[in-house]
Amino acid sequence: MNPVLFILMRTDLDSMGSGKAMAQAAHAGNALETHFETEPQAAFRVKAFHEWKRQTPQGFGTTIVLGGSMAQIETDVEWLRQTGYVAAIVHDPTYPLRDGSVTHLIPLDTCAYVFAPNKDDAYLRVVLDRYELHP
């Protein structure tokens, strides 16, 4: 096994600077952890998740952030979920959006996560090879 967490970050938001993208990636990692704590999983996925967490002493493994539009992310996450991957959209209920001197906190889908027990899986590559590394 060669488990990896892919984060699919939106590139179609002018407001998604590097700081916000880092916060959203952290949300995605937390959402993945919660997913494994609360949703029943096949034994091989649980084993891969624990292997991923043991890749570093800090409790996380290889994570690759890719960029794409929300439309592309939604389509691909749905397809990956239907084919058995652990994948979901991350919804931030308080995404900060600045308007002059006022900061609004709006609900927004910001990114997604896809956990793969084997990063070289052919089905996964068909989808994720269309993405670029997030800038």
Backbone as CSV, one residue per row, in Angstrom:
resi,resn,N_x,N_y,N_z,CA_x,CA_y,CA_z,C_x,C_y,C_z
1,MET,0.827,-1.188,0.000,0.000,0.000,0.000,0.871,1.251,0.000
2,ASN,0.350,2.265,-0.648,1.016,3.556,-0.687,-0.064,4.632,-0.524
3,PRO,-0.639,4.755,0.698,-1.786,5.648,0.883,-1.412,7.116,0.761
4,VAL,-2.382,7.883,0.279,-2.162,9.319,0.107,-3.504,10.042,0.245
5,LEU,-3.444,11.236,0.782,-4.601,12.120,0.852,-4.439,13.172,-0.235
6,PHE,-5.437,13.254,-1.097,-5.483,14.309,-2.099,-6.488,15.346,-1.635
7,ILE,-6.097,16.593,-1.684,-7.016,17.694,-1.410,-7.215,18.428,-2.726
8,LEU,-8.459,18.576,-3.114,-8.803,19.269,-4.354,-9.280,20.664,-3.972
9,MET,-8.425,21.638,-4.185,-8.683,23.021,-3.760,-9.258,23.827,-4.924
10,ARG,-10.235,24.645,-4.621,-10.823,25.494,-5.656,-9.825,26.519,-6.171
11,THR,-9.804,26.671,-7.494,-8.985,27.709,-8.111,-9.858,28.758,-8.790
12,ASP,-11.183,28.627,-8.636,-12.107,29.554,-9.291,-12.638,30.622,-8.343
13,LEU,-11.955,30.830,-7.224,-12.328,31.879,-6.273,-11.194,32.892,-6.186
14,ASP,-11.457,34.136,-6.564,-10.425,35.170,-6.453,-10.004,35.380,-5.003
15,SER,-10.913,35.114,-4.074,-10.625,35.345,-2.659,-9.806,34.227,-2.014
16,MET,-9.558,33.137,-2.744,-8.838,31.990,-2.159,-7.329,32.206,-2.300
17,GLY,-6.789,33.030,-1.398,-5.348,33.234,-1.371,-4.664,32.071,-0.675
18,SER,-3.373,32.158,-0.532,-2.626,31.036,0.056,-3.001,30.788,1.517
19,GLY,-3.256,31.844,2.285,-3.636,31.662,3.688,-4.975,30.954,3.829
20,LYS,-5.956,31.389,3.039,-7.264,30.739,3.089,-7.166,29.299,2.597
21,ALA,-6.373,29.070,1.566,-6.210,27.706,1.054,-5.593,26.809,2.123
22,MET,-4.633,27.330,2.886,-4.039,26.530,3.968,-5.083,26.191,5.018
23,ALA,-5.920,27.147,5.370,-6.976,26.888,6.358,-7.955,25.842,5.831
24,GLN,-8.318,25.949,4.567,-9.260,24.986,3.985,-8.647,23.597,3.889
25,ALA,-7.364,23.516,3.602,-6.684,22.217,3.576,-6.685,21.587,4.968
26,ALA,-6.502,22.408,5.992,-6.573,21.897,7.368,-7.980,21.373,7.655
27,HIS,-9.001,22.098,7.184,-10.375,21.628,7.353,-10.560,20.270,6.669
28,ALA,-9.989,20.122,5.488,-10.125,18.860,4.753,-9.471,17.710,5.513
29,GLY,-8.294,17.941,6.076,-7.631,16.906,6.868,-8.446,16.521,8.089
30,ASN,-9.015,17.528,8.749,-9.877,17.253,9.909,-11.132,16.497,9.494
31,ALA,-11.698,16.862,8.356,-12.903,16.177,7.873,-12.606,14.720,7.549
32,LEU,-11.442,14.449,6.990,-11.063,13.054,6.706,-10.971,12.262,8.004
33,GLU,-10.326,12.828,9.004,-10.197,12.166,10.305,-11.589,11.878,10.889
34,THR,-12.470,12.853,10.848,-13.833,12.669,11.353,-14.566,11.597,10.557
35,HIS,-14.358,11.579,9.257,-14.994,10.565,8.411,-14.620,9.157,8.878
36,PHE,-13.346,8.946,9.146,-12.909,7.615,9.579,-13.370,7.293,11.000
37,GLU,-13.598,8.309,11.812,-14.083,8.085,13.180,-15.571,7.770,13.220
38,THR,-16.336,8.273,12.251,-17.793,8.192,12.355,-18.470,7.298,11.319
39,GLU,-17.805,7.011,10.220,-18.421,6.223,9.149,-17.816,4.827,9.099
40,PRO,-18.649,3.787,8.951,-18.095,2.441,8.807,-17.274,2.339,7.518
41,GLN,-16.153,1.646,7.609,-15.244,1.522,6.469,-14.823,0.073,6.291
42,ALA,-14.488,-0.275,5.073,-13.918,-1.597,4.805,-12.572,-1.689,5.511
43,ALA,-12.227,-2.898,5.942,-10.999,-3.113,6.713,-9.759,-2.621,5.976
44,PHE,-9.683,-2.815,4.653,-8.479,-2.392,3.922,-8.340,-0.871,3.927
45,ARG,-9.471,-0.130,3.936,-9.387,1.331,3.999,-8.915,1.790,5.374
46,VAL,-9.417,1.148,6.412,-8.995,1.494,7.768,-7.508,1.215,7.931
47,LYS,-7.058,0.069,7.435,-5.636,-0.277,7.507,-4.794,0.760,6.756
48,ALA,-5.253,1.167,5.577,-4.521,2.164,4.787,-4.491,3.509,5.507
49,PHE,-5.602,3.885,6.136,-5.663,5.158,6.861,-4.671,5.158,8.021
50,HIS,-4.625,4.061,8.779,-3.675,3.985,9.891,-2.231,3.958,9.380
51,GLU,-2.016,3.327,8.259,-0.682,3.342,7.656,-0.314,4.760,7.236
52,TRP,-1.274,5.483,6.669,-1.037,6.869,6.264,-0.659,7.713,7.483
53,LYS,-1.395,7.539,8.592,-1.123,8.311,9.803,0.242,7.992,10.397
54,ARG,0.742,6.791,10.173,2.051,6.389,10.724,3.220,6.784,9.821
55,GLN,2.953,7.427,8.703,4.041,7.830,7.810,4.942,8.887,8.451
56,THR,4.406,9.651,9.413,5.209,10.649,10.113,4.929,10.561,11.608
57,PRO,5.870,10.996,12.434,5.630,11.006,13.880,4.484,11.937,14.291
58,GLN,4.167,12.923,13.454,3.110,13.872,13.782,1.709,13.319,13.514
59,GLY,1.605,12.159,12.878,0.308,11.531,12.668,-0.377,11.853,11.358
60,PHE,0.399,12.144,10.335,-0.179,12.355,9.011,0.788,11.824,7.971
61,GLY,0.246,11.543,6.796,1.070,11.011,5.719,1.120,11.945,4.531
62,THR,1.496,11.377,3.406,1.622,12.143,2.175,0.295,12.794,1.828
63,THR,0.356,14.100,1.595,-0.822,14.872,1.218,-0.449,15.715,0.006
64,ILE,-1.264,15.630,-1.027,-1.013,16.366,-2.264,-2.206,17.258,-2.533
65,VAL,-1.950,18.554,-2.736,-3.023,19.509,-2.991,-3.041,19.826,-4.486
66,LEU,-4.196,19.570,-5.081,-4.414,19.826,-6.502,-5.457,20.925,-6.646
67,GLY,-5.461,21.622,-7.768,-6.406,22.708,-7.965,-7.332,22.477,-9.128
68,GLY,-8.588,22.945,-8.968,-9.571,22.844,-10.039,-10.793,23.681,-9.711
69,SER,-11.693,23.767,-10.668,-12.929,24.522,-10.450,-13.886,23.709,-9.586
70,MET,-14.836,24.401,-8.954,-15.809,23.709,-8.114,-16.640,22.728,-8.928
71,ALA,-16.998,23.095,-10.143,-17.776,22.190,-10.993,-17.012,20.898,-11.253
72,GLN,-15.734,21.021,-11.568,-14.895,19.848,-11.816,-14.755,19.013,-10.543
73,ILE,-14.517,19.667,-9.420,-14.343,18.967,-8.152,-15.617,18.213,-7.779
74,GLU,-16.765,18.869,-7.887,-18.035,18.208,-7.537,-18.267,16.962,-8.378
75,THR,-18.057,17.084,-9.668,-18.260,15.944,-10.578,-17.327,14.803,-10.230
76,ASP,-16.064,15.108,-10.028,-15.076,14.064,-9.779,-15.244,13.419,-8.410
77,VAL,-15.570,14.204,-7.395,-15.772,13.640,-6.056,-16.966,12.690,-6.062
78,GLU,-18.028,13.073,-6.736,-19.198,12.190,-6.812,-18.839,10.876,-7.506
79,TRP,-18.122,10.956,-8.619,-17.719,9.740,-9.332,-16.817,8.873,-8.458
80,LEU,-15.850,9.488,-7.786,-14.939,8.733,-6.927,-15.680,8.088,-5.757
81,ARG,-16.609,8.799,-5.162,-17.414,8.216,-4.066,-18.194,7.003,-4.566
82,GLN,-18.801,7.140,-5.742,-19.593,6.041,-6.288,-18.739,4.828,-6.645
83,THR,-17.459,5.054,-6.899,-16.580,3.926,-7.227,-15.829,3.404,-6.002
84,GLY,-16.197,3.897,-4.810,-15.690,3.320,-3.576,-14.603,4.064,-2.837
85,TYR,-14.228,5.224,-3.303,-13.203,5.993,-2.601,-13.814,6.776,-1.443
86,VAL,-13.006,7.047,-0.436,-13.406,7.956,0.634,-13.153,9.359,0.090
87,ALA,-14.237,10.073,-0.179,-14.126,11.390,-0.799,-15.337,12.224,-0.402
88,ALA,-15.121,13.516,-0.205,-16.231,14.402,0.158,-15.851,15.851,-0.114
89,ILE,-16.890,16.655,-0.279,-16.741,18.100,-0.416,-16.626,18.695,0.987
90,VAL,-15.775,19.691,1.144,-15.638,20.399,2.415,-16.459,21.687,2.330
91,HIS,-17.388,21.832,3.258,-18.246,23.017,3.328,-17.817,23.840,4.533
92,ASP,-17.421,25.070,4.285,-17.042,25.977,5.369,-18.234,26.896,5.643
93,PRO,-18.861,26.786,6.820,-20.024,27.629,7.106,-19.662,29.083,7.377
94,THR,-18.376,29.370,7.580,-17.962,30.739,7.908,-16.741,31.163,7.088
95,TYR,-16.806,30.977,5.779,-15.709,31.402,4.901,-15.635,32.929,4.918
96,PRO,-14.461,33.490,5.269,-14.359,34.947,5.362,-14.188,35.600,3.987
97,LEU,-15.036,36.554,3.716,-14.973,37.297,2.464,-14.979,38.777,2.799
98,ARG,-13.922,39.457,2.377,-13.730,40.863,2.718,-14.362,41.753,1.660
99,ASP,-15.129,42.740,2.117,-15.764,43.733,1.253,-15.397,45.101,1.813
100,GLY,-14.321,45.669,1.285,-13.817,46.928,1.837,-13.295,46.694,3.237
101,SER,-13.899,47.368,4.213,-13.449,47.207,5.600,-14.312,46.210,6.373
102,VAL,-15.278,45.590,5.694,-16.189,44.643,6.345,-15.835,43.222,5.922
103,THR,-15.779,42.330,6.903,-15.568,40.914,6.616,-16.879,40.181,6.817
104,HIS,-17.333,39.525,5.766,-18.548,38.716,5.821,-18.145,37.258,5.989
105,LEU,-18.894,36.527,6.774,-18.674,35.096,6.936,-19.809,34.377,6.221
106,ILE,-19.467,33.750,5.089,-20.500,33.141,4.259,-20.311,31.625,4.189
107,PRO,-21.390,30.879,4.011,-21.264,29.435,3.813,-20.804,29.150,2.379
108,LEU,-19.791,28.298,2.235,-19.222,28.062,0.910,-18.539,26.702,0.847
109,ASP,-18.714,25.981,-0.252,-17.936,24.768,-0.523,-16.574,25.225,-1.032
110,THR,-15.518,24.807,-0.350,-14.190,25.357,-0.630,-13.208,24.386,-1.262
111,CYS,-13.351,23.107,-0.960,-12.401,22.124,-1.449,-13.009,20.742,-1.245
112,ALA,-12.218,19.723,-1.472,-12.666,18.350,-1.240,-11.455,17.527,-0.844
113,TYR,-11.737,16.340,-0.297,-10.655,15.401,-0.012,-10.975,14.069,-0.664
114,VAL,-9.915,13.405,-1.072,-9.998,12.055,-1.619,-8.886,11.263,-0.953
115,PHE,-9.254,10.195,-0.252,-8.250,9.342,0.373,-8.094,8.095,-0.478
116,ALA,-6.862,7.793,-0.825,-6.574,6.634,-1.669,-5.636,5.680,-0.951
117,PRO,-6.051,4.431,-0.761,-5.161,3.440,-0.154,-3.884,3.219,-0.970
118,ASN,-3.977,3.471,-2.288,-2.809,3.318,-3.158,-2.832,4.459,-4.165
119,LYS,-1.865,5.353,-4.054,-1.863,6.549,-4.912,-1.695,6.229,-6.391
120,ASP,-1.250,5.027,-6.715,-1.029,4.657,-8.110,-2.194,3.885,-8.717
121,ASP,-3.319,3.830,-8.000,-4.500,3.125,-8.492,-4.937,3.710,-9.836
122,ALA,-5.179,2.859,-10.819,-5.488,3.294,-12.186,-6.779,4.103,-12.260
123,TYR,-7.830,3.693,-11.534,-9.089,4.440,-11.568,-8.898,5.855,-11.039
124,LEU,-8.140,5.970,-9.976,-7.875,7.270,-9.380,-7.102,8.154,-10.343
125,ARG,-6.101,7.587,-10.994,-5.257,8.361,-11.910,-6.064,8.930,-13.072
126,VAL,-7.069,8.182,-13.538,-7.898,8.663,-14.646,-8.503,10.020,-14.300
127,VAL,-8.930,10.171,-13.071,-9.558,11.419,-12.641,-8.525,12.466,-12.261
128,LEU,-7.611,12.115,-11.379,-6.730,13.127,-10.789,-5.613,13.601,-11.713
129,ASP,-5.299,12.858,-12.740,-4.261,13.314,-13.677,-4.692,14.555,-14.446
130,ARG,-5.976,14.884,-14.412,-6.463,16.096,-15.106,-6.214,17.368,-14.298
131,TYR,-5.832,17.203,-13.037,-5.594,18.352,-12.150,-4.113,18.724,-12.151
132,GLU,-3.874,19.991,-11.876,-2.509,20.490,-11.677,-2.267,20.631,-10.184
133,LEU,-1.010,20.665,-9.772,-0.708,20.991,-8.386,-1.255,22.379,-8.093
134,HIS,-1.807,22.532,-6.893,-2.359,23.844,-6.523,-1.221,24.853,-6.426
135,PRO,-1.427,26.051,-7.015,-0.338,27.042,-6.992,0.013,27.523,-5.594
